[in-house]
């Protein structure tokens, strides 16, 4: 039994004054109207209508129930209208957690476009490279980069990002250019603290994996610091193209060993549940996919592997 549907039929019968007139108004059969009324009376354990061969009338219980039904149906219709409007015009605070380098280099440039499209959403963006608990810490959404193993989240890929091995021209002029991954063992390699394992860089060529143990004078949890250090000639780095792409295109960094493939990272939007996904989360995830996509601008013009 659909309670609200039966209530609608009951109200229509009361308004029309007969079962057949209600059936015509609702464009359903007479037996369907009779069944809805019978189901409703059985559910309530009360008679709502007095029926004769010529007319129907409301019982005292039916009269009281009619007014309550009108109000409930009005409230339901109003709630559906508000929900529909909210889906089309999202509003409220959207709390987002984003890795530092990705946010500074790329998210900031597209946020004004989202704000212009959805002016009733207030963006509350927290920058952190640590993995936060979205539910416990009250986030609606997080941008995650890399492998998301063992996490009970709904994820949607919004873009890829190549991992590039590169160094500044000054470093290469002084220390030479590696010709094979194993040569990296004799170079200064600057490491990202959250990579796993931190002191091992892996490359792929012709279906074979080459693992190289690296060492250097800098470990940090920030990719932009590694980029600046490499530009200044401190050593070789392995960082995502969304961090170093502009510098490779401009010649501030030189891409090394392009024939040896490093991994391609995936950039994800992650949120706690697919059920009852709010309009503000849905529109923001769709927006990120639209802005970045399968061929993001940060990979354009880079040497092919």
C-alpha positions as CSV (number, residue, x, y, z in Angstrom):
1,X,0.0,0.0,0.0
2,X,1.2,3.5,-0.9
3,X,-0.2,5.6,1.9
4,X,0.3,9.0,0.3
5,X,-1.2,7.8,-3.0
6,X,-4.3,6.4,-1.1
7,X,-4.6,9.7,0.7
8,X,-4.6,11.6,-2.6
9,X,-7.4,9.4,-3.9
10,X,-9.4,9.9,-0.7
11,X,-9.0,13.7,-0.9
12,X,-10.1,13.6,-4.5
13,X,-13.2,11.5,-3.7
14,X,-14.2,14.0,-1.0
15,X,-13.7,16.9,-3.4
16,X,-15.6,15.3,-6.3
17,X,-18.4,13.8,-4.2
18,X,-18.3,10.4,-5.8
19,X,-15.9,7.5,-6.6
20,X,-16.5,7.6,-10.3
21,X,-15.9,11.3,-10.6
22,X,-12.7,10.9,-8.7
23,X,-11.6,8.1,-11.0
24,X,-12.2,10.4,-14.0
25,X,-10.3,13.3,-12.4
26,X,-7.4,11.0,-11.6
27,X,-7.5,9.1,-14.8
28,X,-7.7,5.7,-13.1
29,X,-10.3,3.0,-13.0
30,X,-13.2,2.9,-10.6
31,X,-11.9,-0.4,-9.0
32,X,-8.6,1.3,-8.3
33,X,-10.3,4.1,-6.5
34,X,-12.4,1.6,-4.5
35,X,-9.2,-0.3,-3.6
36,X,-7.3,2.7,-2.4
37,X,-10.2,3.7,-0.1
38,X,-10.5,0.2,1.2
39,X,-6.8,0.0,1.8
40,X,-6.8,3.3,3.6
41,X,-9.7,2.4,5.9
42,X,-8.1,-1.0,6.7
43,X,-4.8,0.8,7.5
44,X,-6.6,3.2,9.8
45,X,-9.1,0.6,11.3
46,X,-11.8,3.2,10.7
47,X,-14.5,4.0,8.2
48,X,-13.9,7.2,6.3
49,X,-16.9,7.2,3.9
50,X,-20.6,6.4,4.2
51,X,-21.6,4.8,0.9
52,X,-25.2,4.5,-0.5
53,X,-26.3,3.6,-4.0
54,X,-26.8,7.3,-4.8
55,X,-24.1,9.2,-2.9
56,X,-21.2,9.1,-0.5
57,X,-20.6,11.3,2.6
58,X,-17.8,11.6,5.0
59,X,-18.0,10.1,8.5
60,X,-16.9,12.2,11.4
61,X,-13.6,10.4,11.3
62,X,-13.3,11.0,7.6
63,X,-14.0,14.7,8.0
64,X,-11.2,15.0,10.6
65,X,-8.8,12.9,8.5
66,X,-9.6,14.9,5.4
67,X,-8.2,18.1,6.9
68,X,-5.0,16.3,8.1
69,X,-4.6,14.6,4.7
70,X,-4.8,18.0,2.9
71,X,-2.1,19.4,5.1
72,X,0.2,16.4,4.8
73,X,-0.2,16.3,1.0
74,X,0.5,20.1,0.8
75,X,3.6,19.7,3.0
76,X,4.8,16.8,0.9
77,X,4.3,18.7,-2.4
78,X,6.1,21.7,-0.9
79,X,9.0,19.5,0.2
80,X,9.3,18.0,-3.2
81,X,9.3,21.4,-4.8
82,X,12.1,22.6,-2.4
83,X,14.1,19.5,-3.1
84,X,13.7,19.9,-6.8
85,X,14.8,23.6,-6.6
86,X,17.7,22.6,-4.5
87,X,18.9,20.1,-7.0
88,X,18.8,22.8,-9.7
89,X,20.1,25.5,-7.5
90,X,22.5,24.0,-4.9
91,X,23.2,26.0,-1.8
92,X,24.9,25.8,1.6
93,X,28.5,25.2,2.8
94,X,30.5,22.7,0.8
95,X,33.5,21.5,2.9
96,X,36.3,20.2,0.7
97,X,39.7,18.7,1.6
98,X,42.4,19.1,-1.2
99,X,46.1,18.3,-1.4
100,X,48.2,21.4,-1.1
101,X,50.0,21.5,-4.4
102,X,47.0,20.5,-6.5
103,X,44.9,23.2,-4.8
104,X,47.4,26.0,-5.2
105,X,48.3,25.2,-8.8
106,X,45.0,24.2,-10.3
107,X,41.9,24.3,-8.0
108,X,42.2,28.0,-7.3
109,X,41.9,28.9,-11.0
110,X,38.6,27.1,-11.5
111,X,36.8,27.9,-8.3
112,X,35.7,31.3,-9.5
113,X,33.9,29.6,-12.4
114,X,32.0,27.3,-10.1
115,X,31.1,30.2,-7.8
116,X,29.8,32.1,-10.7
117,X,27.7,29.2,-11.8
118,X,26.4,28.3,-8.3
119,X,26.4,31.5,-6.3
120,X,24.5,30.0,-3.3
121,X,27.2,27.5,-2.5
122,X,29.8,28.7,0.1
123,X,33.2,26.9,-0.5
124,X,35.1,25.9,2.6
125,X,38.4,24.5,1.3
126,X,41.0,22.9,3.6
127,X,44.5,22.2,2.2
128,X,46.3,19.2,3.6
129,X,48.3,16.3,2.1
130,X,47.4,13.9,4.9
131,X,44.5,11.5,4.4
132,X,41.5,12.8,6.4
133,X,38.5,10.9,7.6
134,X,35.7,12.6,5.8
135,X,32.9,11.6,8.1
136,X,34.7,12.1,11.4
137,X,36.1,15.5,10.3
138,X,33.0,16.7,8.7
139,X,34.0,17.0,5.1
140,X,31.6,16.7,2.2
141,X,34.2,15.9,-0.4
142,X,37.9,15.3,-0.8
143,X,40.3,15.3,-3.8
144,X,42.6,12.3,-3.6
145,X,45.6,11.5,-5.8
146,X,47.0,8.0,-6.3
147,X,45.8,4.6,-5.2
148,X,42.8,4.5,-2.9
149,X,43.1,1.1,-1.3
150,X,41.1,0.0,1.7
151,X,38.9,3.1,1.9
152,X,35.1,2.8,2.1
153,X,34.4,5.8,-0.1
154,X,32.6,6.5,-3.3
155,X,35.2,7.7,-5.8
156,X,35.0,9.2,-9.2
157,X,38.1,9.8,-11.4
158,X,38.3,13.4,-12.6
159,X,41.7,13.4,-14.3
160,X,44.9,11.6,-14.9
161,X,48.4,13.0,-14.1
162,X,51.7,11.6,-15.4
163,X,54.6,11.3,-13.1
164,X,57.7,12.9,-14.6
165,X,61.4,12.4,-13.8
166,X,63.1,15.8,-14.2
167,X,65.9,18.1,-13.0
168,X,67.1,21.7,-13.6
169,X,69.5,22.4,-16.4
170,X,72.1,23.6,-13.9
171,X,72.1,20.3,-12.0
172,X,72.5,18.4,-15.3
173,X,75.3,20.6,-16.5
174,X,77.2,20.0,-13.3
175,X,76.4,16.3,-12.7
176,X,75.6,14.8,-16.1
177,X,72.3,13.4,-17.5
178,X,71.3,9.9,-16.4
179,X,70.9,7.5,-19.4
180,X,69.3,4.6,-17.5
181,X,67.3,4.4,-14.3
182,X,70.2,2.6,-12.5
183,X,72.3,5.7,-13.0
184,X,70.0,7.5,-10.5
185,X,71.8,5.6,-7.7
186,X,74.7,8.0,-8.3
187,X,72.6,11.1,-8.4
188,X,71.0,13.3,-5.8
189,X,67.4,12.4,-5.8
190,X,64.9,14.6,-3.8
191,X,62.1,12.6,-2.3
192,X,58.4,13.1,-1.6
193,X,57.7,12.0,2.0
194,X,54.3,10.4,1.3
195,X,55.5,8.2,-1.6
196,X,55.6,4.4,-0.9
197,X,58.2,3.1,-0.6
198,X,59.9,6.4,-0.1
199,X,63.5,5.5,-1.1
200,X,62.6,3.3,-4.2
201,X,61.6,4.7,-7.6
202,X,60.1,2.3,-10.1
203,X,60.1,2.4,-13.9
204,X,58.6,0.3,-16.6
205,X,59.9,-0.6,-20.0
206,X,59.0,-3.4,-22.4
207,X,56.9,-5.0,-19.7
208,X,59.7,-5.1,-17.2
209,X,59.9,-3.2,-13.9
210,X,63.1,-1.6,-12.8
211,X,63.4,-0.6,-9.1
212,X,66.1,1.9,-8.1
213,X,67.1,2.8,-4.6
214,X,67.6,6.5,-4.4
215,X,69.1,8.9,-1.9
216,X,69.5,12.6,-1.6
217,X,69.6,15.6,0.8
218,X,65.9,16.5,0.9
219,X,62.7,14.7,2.0
220,X,59.6,16.8,2.2
221,X,55.8,16.4,2.1
222,X,55.3,19.2,-0.4
223,X,55.7,18.8,-4.1
224,X,56.1,22.5,-4.8
225,X,59.1,22.7,-2.5
226,X,60.7,19.8,-4.4
227,X,59.9,21.6,-7.7
228,X,61.6,24.8,-6.5
229,X,64.6,22.9,-5.2
230,X,65.0,21.1,-8.5
231,X,64.8,24.3,-10.5
232,X,67.5,25.7,-8.2
233,X,69.8,22.8,-9.1
234,X,69.6,20.8,-5.9
235,X,68.8,17.4,-7.5
236,X,66.4,15.2,-9.5
237,X,62.8,14.9,-8.6
238,X,59.9,12.6,-9.7
239,X,56.7,14.6,-9.5
240,X,53.2,14.7,-11.1
241,X,52.8,16.7,-14.3
242,X,50.3,19.0,-12.6
243,X,53.1,20.3,-10.5
244,X,56.0,20.3,-12.9
245,X,54.3,20.5,-16.4
246,X,54.6,24.3,-16.8
247,X,58.3,24.2,-15.8
248,X,59.1,21.4,-18.3
249,X,57.4,23.4,-21.1
250,X,59.2,26.5,-20.1
251,X,62.6,24.8,-19.9
252,X,63.1,25.5,-16.2
253,X,63.1,21.7,-15.8
254,X,64.3,19.0,-18.2
255,X,62.3,15.8,-18.5
256,X,64.6,12.7,-18.0
257,X,64.4,9.1,-19.3
258,X,61.0,9.6,-21.1
259,X,61.4,6.1,-22.6
260,X,61.1,4.6,-19.1
261,X,57.6,4.9,-17.9
262,X,56.8,6.1,-14.5
263,X,53.3,5.5,-13.1
264,X,50.3,7.6,-14.2
265,X,48.4,8.8,-11.2
266,X,44.6,9.2,-11.0
267,X,43.0,12.2,-9.4
268,X,39.7,11.3,-7.7
269,X,36.8,13.1,-6.1
270,X,35.9,11.0,-3.0
271,X,32.8,11.3,-0.9
272,X,31.2,9.2,1.8
273,X,28.1,7.8,0.1
274,X,26.3,7.7,-3.2
275,X,22.9,7.6,-1.5
276,X,21.1,10.9,-1.2
277,X,24.1,12.8,-2.7
278,X,23.6,16.5,-2.2
279,X,23.3,18.8,-5.1
280,X,26.3,20.8,-4.0
281,X,28.5,17.7,-4.0
282,X,27.1,16.4,-7.3
283,X,27.5,19.6,-9.1
284,X,31.1,20.2,-7.8
285,X,32.2,16.7,-8.9
286,X,30.6,17.1,-12.3
287,X,32.3,20.5,-12.6
288,X,35.8,19.2,-11.8
289,X,35.4,16.4,-14.4
290,X,34.3,19.1,-16.9
291,X,37.3,21.4,-16.1
292,X,40.0,18.7,-16.1
293,X,38.9,15.5,-17.8
294,X,40.8,12.7,-19.5
295,X,43.2,15.1,-21.3
296,X,43.9,17.7,-18.7
297,X,45.6,21.0,-19.8
298,X,48.6,20.3,-17.5
299,X,49.7,17.4,-19.8
300,X,49.4,19.3,-23.0
301,X,52.7,19.8,-24.9
302,X,54.8,17.5,-22.8
303,X,57.2,15.0,-24.4
304,X,55.6,11.6,-24.9
305,X,56.8,8.6,-23.1
